[in-house]
């Protein structure tokens, strides 16, 4: 298409696209109007030029509009996820934190996928825990309404991605879709923790969220490269509260009473290996490093929900979630509900 070719020419010349032009370009792509070769050229051109916050905001709006929407009460609900791509090979920290947050009485609407850059993605480890991770809209809504917890398997909610995947696979490199993923929650949660593979992307994501209907968010990248809050290094954290973005701060986990750990103590393996770690965390049988990094990330999730006024209070709620058995119960209830509703 001539209009699309002119957009590619802009990218070749290093020109940023207006929000309107960027949105129209992606609309053409996800409608299947553009050839795989031109889609690949667009993705490559955007990365080579460097995506702006306005362009990324436009892409998020287009993808959210095209998504299958999960219709549930999102009041105080949170999503905890990351961009991936940090090559850390840790166990599934945010998935474990999901159940600690839920056990503290906070609704969780997690959006995720199978493994791309690690041995075990969130969907993989949930299945190893006995859950049915790949639930469609009606089943996911029923699970959430019954348990206060849901997992939305990304491929079921973003059918338009089928027009992008051949080009992404052919390129074999990180594209702006790695940034978009955590921003495309099908329930459109307004409270989030998003881990990023570097500080620049964490800053981009928080500014994109400020352009949307976000109530509260943390974006984070740890100095050791982790796309989570780390216990092996300080973390760079951005905070968004009612459309106001705070400058990044360096967060030291010792300020919340945690001790430094060795990165090796956080390593994971395949889905079964990671599922065993998560079971041990839920039953308070894990080692200190595994338990504490989940408590740290859960504390930020609980605080982001608005159900705790301070991080200290949120940490105490996370600790109690494990000690009281609430986290284990949240996991058991989720697994049972996903199996009950899997054929609905």
C-alpha positions, 0 to 999 in steps of 0.5 A, a space after each residue: 500500500 502506498 500509504 504504508 510505503 511512505 511510513 516505511 520511508 519515514 522510518 528509513 529517514 529516522 523520522 518519528 511518527 505522529 501518534 495518529 500515523 503510528 496507530 493507523 500503521 498498526 491498524 493496517 498490520 493487525 487487519 492483515 492488509 500488510 505483507 509479512 515483508 513490510 511488517 518485518 520492515 516496519 518492526 525493524 525500522 521502528 527498532 532502528 529508529 527508536 520508538 517514542 512514547 507517543 508511538 508506543 502509546 498509539 500501539 497500546 491503544 490499537 492492540 487494546 481495542 483489538 483484544 478480547 476483553 475480560 469483563 470483571 470487576 477490576 477495583 483494586 485488582 493488580 497484574 504482576 508481569 514483566 517484559 521478559 528478555 532479562 536472561 536471568 533464568 530465575 524461577 517464576 517469581 511474579 507467578 509465585 507472588 501472584 498467589 501471595 498477593 491473592 492470599 492477602 485478599 488482593 484481586 489478581 488478574 495476571 496476563 501471560 504466556 508460555 516460555 519465550 526467553 526462559 525454560 518456563 513461562 507463567 503458563 508453563 509453570 501454572 500447568 505444572 502446578 496442576 492448573 489449566 492456564 489456557 482458559 478463554 474469556 468465559 472460563 477466565 471470568 468464572 474463575 476470577 469471580 469465584 476465586 478473585 484470581 485469574 490468568 489470561 493466556 495471551 494468545 487467546 485474547 490477542 487474535 490480531 497477533 497472528 498477522 504479526 507473528 511470522 514477521 517477528 519469528 523471521 526477525 528473531 529479535 526483540 521488537 516493540 511488542 516485547 514492551 507492549 505485552 505487559 500493557 495489554 491486560 485483557 481486563 484492562 487493570 488500572 494497577 500494575 507492577 511491570 518489570 522491564 529488561 532495562 531502565 530505559 524501557 521501565 521509564 518508557 512503560 511508566 510514561 505510556 501508562 500515564 497516557 492511559 487510564 492507569 491509577 497506580 503502577 510501579 515499573 522496575 529494573 534491577 541493577 543485576 538485570 532482573 525484570 523484577 525487584 531483586 534481592 541480589 542488587 538494588 532496583 531502579 523503580 518508577 512510580 505512577 500515582 494518579 497520572 503523576 510520574 515520579 523520577 526513578 529511585 534506587 530501591 534497596 531491599 534492606 530498607 524493608 528489612 530484607 537481606 542480600 542474597 546470591 543470584 544463584 539462590 534465585 535460579 530456576 529450571 524447567 516448569 516442574 522444577 519451578 512449580 516445586 519451588 512455588 509449592 515450597 514457598 506457599 507452604 513456607 518450606 522454601 529457602 530464605 532467598 526464594 521466599 524473600 524475593 517473592 515476599 518483596 515483589 508481593 509487597 509491591 503488588 499489595 501496595 499497588 492495589 491500594 489495600 496497604 498504605 505503606 510498603 511496610 504494611 504491604 510486606 506484613 500482609 505478604 508475610 501473613 499470607 504465607 504464614 496463615 496459609 492464605 497463599 497456599 489456599 489461593 493456589 489450591 482454589 485457583 487450580 481447582 477452579 481452572 479445572 472446574 471451568 475448563 470445558 465451559 
